[in-house]
Amino acid sequence: MESLAYTVRAGRADDVGAVDTLLQRAYPRLLRKDYKPSVLVTAIPLISRAQPALITCGTYYVAEAAEGQIIGAGGWTLRNPSTGHLERLVGNIRHFATDPDYVRQGVAQRLMRRCLLDAGDAGLEALHCYSTLTAVPFYRSQGFEVLS
């Protein structure tokens, strides 16, 4: 099996459309094993929209395949996504997704590693993450603990 060639870089304004496409491909396919259709029909339109301010914040990253396709994305911010408040020493993992055709090939793990290194360099003491049921095993494998 050939190694997957891709680079991880900070998101840019011209990535918004590609991240939108990624989210709209990934979430419906990957979440359906853990959620009822009645939940997905309501949730998918809300969670599968790229957030331009997040993508361009400097701590949101994309995994770009050699041919230019965005195959993964995710990042972190100091802003709490629930309250909107800025935190000083606690960051928040934000809007992770991997294209369904590229799951279990290390894409999300590499994006997370970038986030963890950068957050550590920024002096953060902790990172929090809101997760879908589907992604809990991934976050656990990255050292996160389920709180509730």
C-alpha positions as a Python dict, from the first residue, in 0.01 Angstrom:
ca = {
    (1, 'M'): (0, 0, 0),
    (2, 'E'): (136, 338, -102),
    (3, 'S'): (184, 610, 156),
    (4, 'L'): (-66, 894, 138),
    (5, 'A'): (101, 1219, 26),
    (6, 'Y'): (-42, 1534, 182),
    (7, 'T'): (66, 1847, 364),
    (8, 'V'): (-77, 2017, 671),
    (9, 'R'): (-97, 2395, 660),
    (10, 'A'): (-292, 2680, 815),
    (11, 'G'): (-632, 2741, 663),
    (12, 'R'): (-685, 3035, 429),
    (13, 'A'): (-987, 3229, 307),
    (14, 'D'): (-977, 3044, -25),
    (15, 'D'): (-1019, 2712, 164),
    (16, 'V'): (-1371, 2791, 289),
    (17, 'G'): (-1546, 2625, -7),
    (18, 'A'): (-1325, 2315, 10),
    (19, 'V'): (-1378, 2281, 386),
    (20, 'D'): (-1754, 2319, 329),
    (21, 'T'): (-1735, 2034, 78),
    (22, 'L'): (-1529, 1823, 319),
    (23, 'L'): (-1776, 1871, 605),
    (24, 'Q'): (-2074, 1799, 381),
    (25, 'R'): (-1911, 1476, 259),
    (26, 'A'): (-1778, 1359, 593),
    (27, 'Y'): (-2046, 1420, 852),
    (28, 'P'): (-2346, 1254, 684),
    (29, 'R'): (-2145, 943, 598),
    (30, 'L'): (-1941, 906, 915),
    (31, 'L'): (-2207, 994, 1172),
    (32, 'R'): (-2488, 772, 1044),
    (33, 'K'): (-2367, 466, 1236),
    (34, 'D'): (-2413, 646, 1570),
    (35, 'Y'): (-2717, 868, 1513),
    (36, 'K'): (-3074, 817, 1400),
    (37, 'P'): (-3179, 974, 1068),
    (38, 'S'): (-3418, 1202, 1259),
    (39, 'V'): (-3122, 1349, 1449),
    (40, 'L'): (-2899, 1379, 1144),
    (41, 'V'): (-3158, 1557, 933),
    (42, 'T'): (-3158, 1838, 1191),
    (43, 'A'): (-2791, 1835, 1293),
    (44, 'I'): (-2610, 1798, 960),
    (45, 'P'): (-2715, 2138, 819),
    (46, 'L'): (-2594, 2304, 1139),
    (47, 'I'): (-2257, 2133, 1176),
    (48, 'S'): (-2152, 2089, 814),
    (49, 'R'): (-2093, 2454, 732),
    (50, 'A'): (-1743, 2595, 726),
    (51, 'Q'): (-1685, 2895, 950),
    (52, 'P'): (-1471, 3150, 762),
    (53, 'A'): (-1345, 3323, 1077),
    (54, 'L'): (-1237, 2989, 1223),
    (55, 'I'): (-1066, 2872, 904),
    (56, 'T'): (-859, 3191, 882),
    (57, 'C'): (-780, 3230, 1254),
    (58, 'G'): (-425, 3093, 1220),
    (59, 'T'): (-477, 2785, 1438),
    (60, 'Y'): (-712, 2597, 1207),
    (61, 'Y'): (-537, 2358, 970),
    (62, 'V'): (-615, 2170, 653),
    (63, 'A'): (-463, 1851, 518),
    (64, 'E'): (-414, 1904, 147),
    (65, 'A'): (-350, 1608, -82),
    (66, 'A'): (-87, 1632, -354),
    (67, 'E'): (-356, 1705, -615),
    (68, 'G'): (-494, 1996, -408),
    (69, 'Q'): (-799, 1829, -249),
    (70, 'I'): (-865, 1912, 118),
    (71, 'I'): (-888, 1568, 283),
    (72, 'G'): (-896, 1676, 646),
    (73, 'A'): (-935, 1982, 863),
    (74, 'G'): (-935, 2082, 1226),
    (75, 'G'): (-785, 2325, 1469),
    (76, 'W'): (-804, 2495, 1806),
    (77, 'T'): (-892, 2835, 1945),
    (78, 'L'): (-886, 3017, 2275),
    (79, 'R'): (-1251, 3109, 2221),
    (80, 'N'): (-1496, 2874, 2390),
    (81, 'P'): (-1743, 2766, 2118),
    (82, 'S'): (-2029, 2742, 2369),
    (83, 'T'): (-1992, 3076, 2543),
    (84, 'G'): (-1789, 3279, 2296),
    (85, 'H'): (-1558, 3383, 2579),
    (86, 'L'): (-1184, 3394, 2533),
    (87, 'E'): (-990, 3166, 2764),
    (88, 'R'): (-632, 3231, 2868),
    (89, 'L'): (-482, 2893, 2942),
    (90, 'V'): (-743, 2656, 2800),
    (91, 'G'): (-795, 2599, 2431),
    (92, 'N'): (-1077, 2432, 2245),
    (93, 'I'): (-1044, 2176, 1967),
    (94, 'R'): (-1261, 2289, 1678),
    (95, 'H'): (-1444, 2139, 1378),
    (96, 'F'): (-1233, 1830, 1299),
    (97, 'A'): (-1324, 1621, 995),
    (98, 'T'): (-1161, 1373, 760),
    (99, 'D'): (-1286, 1288, 414),
    (100, 'P'): (-1454, 945, 437),
    (101, 'D'): (-1223, 812, 164),
    (102, 'Y'): (-920, 895, 382),
    (103, 'V'): (-1022, 785, 733),
    (104, 'R'): (-782, 563, 930),
    (105, 'Q'): (-483, 683, 730),
    (106, 'G'): (-342, 917, 996),
    (107, 'V'): (-486, 1242, 861),
    (108, 'A'): (-678, 1347, 1173),
    (109, 'Q'): (-397, 1223, 1396),
    (110, 'R'): (-146, 1443, 1213),
    (111, 'L'): (-380, 1744, 1235),
    (112, 'M'): (-425, 1680, 1608),
    (113, 'R'): (-52, 1647, 1661),
    (114, 'R'): (-9, 1990, 1499),
    (115, 'C'): (-278, 2134, 1727),
    (116, 'L'): (-125, 1983, 2040),
    (117, 'L'): (223, 2108, 1956),
    (118, 'D'): (103, 2458, 1873),
    (119, 'A'): (-120, 2479, 2181),
    (120, 'G'): (173, 2371, 2398),
    (121, 'D'): (397, 2632, 2236),
    (122, 'A'): (125, 2891, 2311),
    (123, 'G'): (146, 2802, 2681),
    (124, 'L'): (-194, 2636, 2712),
    (125, 'E'): (-246, 2413, 3013),
    (126, 'A'): (-537, 2216, 2867),
    (127, 'L'): (-747, 2160, 2558),
    (128, 'H'): (-1119, 2087, 2569),
    (129, 'C'): (-1323, 1928, 2295),
    (130, 'Y'): (-1691, 1883, 2218),
    (131, 'S'): (-1730, 1559, 2026),
    (132, 'T'): (-1977, 1354, 1833),
    (133, 'L'): (-2028, 999, 1957),
    (134, 'T'): (-1853, 882, 1642),
    (135, 'A'): (-1532, 1073, 1720),
    (136, 'V'): (-1500, 980, 2089),
    (137, 'P'): (-1266, 684, 2020),
    (138, 'F'): (-1038, 909, 1813),
    (139, 'Y'): (-1018, 1176, 2082),
    (140, 'R'): (-954, 912, 2349),
    (141, 'S'): (-668, 777, 2138),
    (142, 'Q'): (-523, 1128, 2138),
    (143, 'G'): (-526, 1150, 2518),
    (144, 'F'): (-859, 1323, 2578),
    (145, 'E'): (-1090, 1205, 2856),
    (146, 'V'): (-1468, 1191, 2840),
    (147, 'L'): (-1615, 1422, 3104),
    (148, 'S'): (-1987, 1385, 3035),
}
